[in-house]
Amino acid sequence: MVGLKIVDDLLNKSFYKLGLVVGKYPGYFLIVPILLTFLGMTGYQRMKNNIDPEYLFSPLNGEGKFERAIVESYFKVNYSSRFSVSRITRAGRFGRVILTTKDGDKNMLRTAVWDEVRLLDEYIQNMTVHFDDTYFTYKDICAKWMDECFFNDILNLHYIMDDVEQKKINLTFPLMFNPVTWDAHAFPVFFGGTQVSEDGLIISVPSVQLVYFANSDFKRNDKLGSAWEDAFLDLIETLQDKENRFKYIRIARFSSRTLDHELEKNTKSVMPYFSSSFGIMAVFSVVTCMMFDWVRSKPWLGLLGNVSAAMATLCAFGLCMYAGVDFIGINLAAPFLMIGIGIDDTFVMLAAWRRTSIKTPVPERMAQMLSEAAVSITITSVTDFFSFWIGIFSPFPSVTIFCIYSGAATVLLFIWHLTFFAACVAISGYCEQKNLHSIFCFKVLPVSKSQDKCFLYRWFCSGGVDPKDADNPDDNKEHGMMIFFRDYFAPIINNGCVKVLIILIFGVYLLGAGYGITQIEEGLERRKVAKNDSYAIEFFDREDDYYREFPYRVQVIIAGEYDYSDPDVQHQVENLTQTFENTSYISNTLYTESWLRSFLQYAQRNEDYLNISISNKKDFIKALKELWLAPSSAFSLDVKFDDAGEDIIAMRFLIQAVNISGTEHEKEMVRALRKICKESTLNCTVFHPYFVFFDQFELVRPLSIQNIIIGASIMMLVSFIFIPNILCSFWVALSIISIEAGVVGYMALWGINLDSISMINLIMCIGFSVDYTAHICYAYMSSKAKTPDEKVKESLYALGLPIFQGSISTILGMIALLLANNYIFSVFFKMVFLVVFCGAMHGLFLLPVLLSLFGPGSCSRPEIEDDMKLSSIEKSLPHPYCIPHPQFTLNGSTLGGAKGGNLATIERYSKKPYKSFPEVDKDLGLGTSEENSSESSIQSHKKQVEGAFDDAALEKRYRDAWRRNSEHGVTAFNRSRSPPQVLDIFGHEAESEYYKYKQSKDGASDGTRGRMYDSPARSRYETAHRRYSPPEARYASAPNGAYRGNNAHLFRSNSYHNVHPKFYRESKFP
């Protein structure tokens, strides 16, 4: 523990020295950060904006990407001549529309409706696009199968649509041959929400979708396809929203670039709110930093705290761009967070500044301020940096990039606040020293000297102190909110009933958080990447409503040189196929495309007719190539031969996912399919292009738990290093766990999923959860107060206002993110609000209660203040038996050469008028009290001390002055000299009279003095609860009035005589 205390001492000393330097040379620390900021901002010319959703929101090492690599190594997609939509491995370039009816009849199978569907197709097919001096249409860039563009063959139903509408022809689900064109229509691909009779006949179709794929084999084609997509989206918007061309159909559109566009729109949507957010935080900071003392008021420092955070963020972003780190839209949330963190440090530093004396030179005040605020702002910065450092190692690039930018900004923010902002405080301190107005910088009068001024001057101009009377209470009023937290808020928290209520509320809070954790859902749905008012939202809603029955065409790849002519291998493949089909996530045999199954059935049916043999590998391969893998057959895309064409090195078959809705269902489906592959004896893999995104569903929960555990452990270690107290560190650790549990639980109840976006916030919240709790714990541990309740008072006095200001300003700054109207930034606001609110409630309510009940010193009995005061004072007394006391009404008697009523000497040493005893009506800490109860005596004594001595230094000056005036200086402790004469309050030699009395009482005949202190002292309880009485009562107990003797005319003094409690045991004193 001593070793850890070194860290605290080292920080305090280092920051103390830094404060001295900044206070002496503020100009250098002001100019250099400004120049470095502009230098760092030159990095913006190297900005590389990344808006690829697959790269940002899918894990780098996810299984889906590994599976795609396997598929593409054997079955590369050929968009130019061999394109099959069921066998794609990447999204490519495409346009997709989902059509529904505008009227109340939810059936697309009507001639009028179908005519508009075909008209829409014509618009899309004939649309002319201009790109790079080239004009082209869809037919010029379309993906092709055997030199023919991919075509939505469902449109050929117009040949029979009149008969279908009149019920002359029934459409059979799921497959049907068109009696006119002989097309095989796979209705589940195009129809959505189809109502089917028990006989398999289609009753109604509420939705139809059309898909258009562009060639993206080469970079040039990919660029043309991207330009065509943009034109496609603009065309649909024009036809539907601007020109209203269609009477019966409503169109929802989507393309492969939609998510890219939405991420870009997210970035642009939040940028207009930077100025308003900065303005809100600046106004709040300025207002809360103001006081009615217009010299001590710090409005400009509140604003400059925001400026310092903004400068650090701009410089950090520029340095990251110089380092080649991609920039993403989510990074725009970081400036709001950095300003919140910076303002928190600003308020902590200003609170420390207010606790310094205005009479102290500015460099010394700066040193005191930084040394006092050192641990608090260092804990804030270190914990925030480590939380972002943890996120850098995330497999999600979006998390990594955000944490790199935010971590760099956190480091520079710490440095900028210790240099730039500290220099601003020093300059403000010099203005304060010259008694300049805090806003307009002209010299003003203090309140004590502005009474003859008009009320406007007193309200808006007066402030500071008079150098000739720097201690004038009118000019040294404390900050009202700091007084509120100490004198009003803290007593409420220290109330026993309130403590019980707070703990009960905390229990309810934990129950709610636990319930929320059980309700949390996982996964980032695609619709949440788009803005809330985006056209993509309508598309995703239509897709969820109508196309979740048959959503994914899953590819199963078997890699390796297997002999497929071997019945055992055939049996293994068939068992694998049936295992997939028997799961609840895969449809039946009707929807499976397996070349091996269909080829074996074909060969078995036509073995005699065609005279073929497939019993050995050579014959099997020959028959397969000749009869089943013709170039016009889609099955030819599912078999991969070696270079010699003699062995099959990979094969593929397709299965149909069925009734998959929601991210949880998708995660379970992928997990079940991959489990089947792992348990199979064959080397098989499942794949769908969306599996790359589904991997986040598998990783986000374990990664979040791992990050929270690692982050919380690091935060606990950091807090223990900076707050070297086991109990304090334990309560900080408990607060971290409680805050994280609250954030996770209540974010679920607030509609936030556990995904890569919320994981960023959880990582960030680990650092934020320490800030306020660490501030309070460190202040509590550093407090010099003797009782837990007093420690709580001091802690809240020092940091209650900064915590309140920091939490409110952070929340106000993040409100702008709600106006961006998208899921990503709304998650940032909600989770930052949760962590800041929970952290502030823990810091202001729960932690003070826990520390006062179970913190350091809570179990030890507090020292009695009377004993403490007497113990410190007795060192200045000449003898233990009788304590001399200055008297002001002793009929002209002299104590140590000073007249009782003459205060000139005492005032000269105390340097301020001293309150006489009649003004307080009680003893000032040396006399006895007339109260019969110990409790009232102690309370009276406290009031006397507060009224007589302003502080410990003044008390010491008074004692020293009295000792010098009464000739009891340092020489009084020299045992070689006889002690000076000591008189009691009646002018007697109290020492000799008391010895005579004791000898006669104890029967001592040898003339020796009976020493009361030779006997054991009273018990602690007896000492604490002793009763005091006036001197007359004590002296009256002596035989024959030994003490009063012939001095009965003496009257009782206003001051009472005090005898130390340890010398009471054998006496009859009450």
C-alpha positions, 0 to 999 in steps of 0.5 A: 500500500505504501508502494502504491501511495508513491504513485499518488505522491509522484503525481501530486509533486509532478503536477505541482511543479508543472503548475508552477511552470505554467503559472510563471510562463503561461504564454508558451503553454498557450501558443504552442498547443494552438500551433500544434493544432493547426499543424495536425489539421493539415492531415485532413488533406489525406482523409480516406473515407470508408463507407463499405458496410461489409468491411465495417460491420463484419468481423475480419476473421469471420467464418463467413469470409473463410467460407466465401474464400473456399467457394470462390476458390472452386466456383468463381462467379462469371457475370459475363456469360455464366451468371446464376442468381442462386450461386452468387458469392458477393452482392455485386451490382444490382437493383431490386424493387418490391411492388405492392398495390395502392388500393385495398385489393392486396392481389397483384394478379390483375391485368391492370396491375400487371400492365403497370409492372411491365411498364416499370420494367420497360422504364428500367430496361430502357433507362439511359445512363451517362458515365465518363463520356459513355452512354449505356442502358441496362442491356449493355451492362447486364449480367448474362447467361449464355449471352442473354441478360438476366431476365425476370421471367415472371413478367411473361405471365402477362400472356395468361394474366387475363385468364388468371384473373378470370380464374380460367387458369390456376397458378400452382405453387411453388413451380409452374410451366407457362403454357405459352412460353414454357418458362418454368416459373419459380414463384417463391423467388418473385412472389411474396406473402402468397396465399395458397389453397390446400390443393397448392393453387395460388389464391392471391399475391400481395407482392411481387419483386423484380431484380436486375443484376449488372456485370461487375467482373472487372473494375470498369464494369463495376464502375458502370454498374455503380453509376447505373445503380445511382440512376436506377434509384433516381428513376424510381424516386422520380416515377413514384414520388415526383411524377406519380406515374403509377395508379395501382402499384407502389414501389420500394427500391433497393440497390447494392449501394443503398447501404453505402449511401445511407452511411454517407447520409448518416455522416452528413446528417450529423454535421449540421448539428456540430455548431448547435451542440458546441453552442449548447455546451458552451452556453451551459459551461459559461453559465455554470462557471459564473458567480456573483463575484465578477472577479472570481467568475470564470465564464471565459474559462468555461468556453475555453474548456470547450475550445481546448477539447475541440482543438485536441480532437481536431489535432488527433483526427489529423494525426490519425489521417496522417497515419493512414487510418480510414475515416468512417462516419461513426467517428463524428460521434467522437467530438461530442464525447471528447468535449464532454470529457474535456468539460468534466476535467474543466469543472474539476480543475476550476473547483480546485482553483476556487479552493485556493486562496486569492492572496496566494501568488498565481504560480503557487495557486496553479501548483495547488490547483493542478496537484489537487486535481492531478489524480482526478483528471489523470484517472479520467484520461487513463481509464478512457484511454484504456477503454478505447485501447481495448476496442482497438483489438476488436475484429470489427473494423468499425470498432477498431477505427473509432477507438483509434481516433477516440483514443488519440483524441483522449491522449491529446485532450489530457495534454491540451488541458494541462497546457492550453487550458491551464495557461488560460486559468493562469492568465485568468488568475493574473486578472483576478489578482489585479481585480479585473472584471471576468468578462470585460477585464476592467478594474472593479471594486470589491463588494465591501467598497462598492456599497456607495455605488448604484445597484447595477454596479454592485450586481454586475461589476463588483468583485474580488478583494481589497488588498488591505482587507483581504479576509473581509467576509463580504468579499470572500463568499463561496460558490453557492452550488458548492455550499449547497452540496456541503450544507444541504445536500450532504446532510440529507445523504447522511441521514439514516433513513435516506441511506436506507432509501438509497440502498433500496432504490439501488436494489430496485435498479439492479433488479431492473437491470437484471431483467433487461439483460435477460431480454437483450437481443443481438445483431445489427439489422440492415435497416438500422444502418439507414436513416429513419426517413430513408427509402430503404426502411420501406424496402426492409419492412416490405421484405420482412413482411412478404419475403421471409418464408423463403429468404436464403438460397444456401450453397453447400460445398464439398471439397476434396477428391472423392470418388462419386461413383462409389456408393458409400460416397453417394450415400454419405452425400445423400445423408448429408443432404437429408440431414440439412433438409430435416432441420427446421431451417431448411425446406423439403426436397422439392426446393433442393438443387443437387446434381448428384441426386438428380443425376443418379435418379436419371441414370437409374431410370434410363440405365437400360434405355441409354446403356450407361454405366456409372459403377466406376469413376471413369464411366461415371465422369464420362456419363456425367459430362455427356448427359448432365453437365451440358454448358446450358445446364446450371448444374455445370456450375456445381462441379469442379474438375481438376486440370486434367478433367478426370477427377472431381475436386469439389461439388456444390448443391443448393438448399432453401432456407425457410421461415427465417425471421429476425436476427436471433433466428438467422444466428441459430440457422447459421449455427445449426448448418455449420454444426452439421458440416462439422459433424459430417465425415465429408469436408463440407461448408455452407455459404450464403453472401449474408453469412458474412454479416451474420457472423457478427451475431455469433461474435458480438456477445462473447466479445462484449463480455470479454471486453467488459471483463477485461476493461473492468479489470483494468479500470479496477487496477487503475483505480487501485493504483491511483486510490491505494485503499482496499475499501475504496477500490472495492467500492469503485469496482462494485460501482463499475460492475453496477454501472455496466450492468445498468447500461446493458440492462436498460439499453435492452429495455430502451430498444437497443440490440447488442451489436457492433455499434452498441459494443463500441459504446459498451467499450467506451462506457467502461472508461466513463463508468470510473470517472465520477466514482473515482472522483468521489472515492479519491476525495473521500480518501484524501479528506482530513475529516475524522468522521465518515459523515464529515468526509462525505461533506468534504467530498461533495463540497469538492466534487459535487458541483463538477460531477453535476456540471460534467454530467449535464454538459455531456448529456446536453452535448449528445442531444444533437445526435438525436436530431441526426435521425438515425439508429447509429447516433441515437444509440450513442446518445442513449448509451452515453446518457445511460452511463453518465446518468448511472455514473452521476447517480452512483457518484452523488448518491450511492457511493457516499452512502456506501463509503460512510457505512462501509468505507475507510474509518466507518467502523472506528469510533471517532475521537472526542473533539474535546479530548483532541483539542485539550491534547493539542493545547496541553503542550503549551501549559507549564504544569499538568495540574492547573491550566492558566487562563487569561482573565479579563475581569479579575479586579485588576489582578495580573496574569503573567504580566498582562492586564486582564482587560488589555487585548492589544498584545493578543491582537498584535499576534493574531493580526485580527480582532479577537472575539472577547468571551462575553460575545460568545457566552461560552468558553472558547475551548479551555473552560468547562460548560454548565450543561449537565449532559455530555452531548450538549457540552460537546455541541456547545464546545463546537459552537464556541470553537467555531465562533472564536477561532476561524481556523487552526492557524489562528488558534495557534497564533492566539496560544503563542501570543498568550504564552509570550505575553504571560512569560510562558515561552519556550523556556517554560519547557526547560526543566532546569528552570523553575516554572513561573508562578501559576495563579488560579482564577482567584489569584491564589497560588493554585499549585501549592494550595492544591498540594496541601489539600492532596497531602492532607487528604491522602495522609502523606507525612513526608511532604511529598506531593501526591501525584494523581497521574501515577494512577490509571487514567479513566476509561474512554467512556468515562472520559468522553462522558465526564461532567463539568462544573464551575470552579466554585463547586470544585473548590467547595469540596476542599476542607475548611474552604481551603481554596477560598480562604480569606478571599470570599469576596472574589467573584466568579469569572466569566471564564471557567477553569479547566483541569485535564480529564486524566487527572480526575480519578482520585479527586471528588471533582464532578 
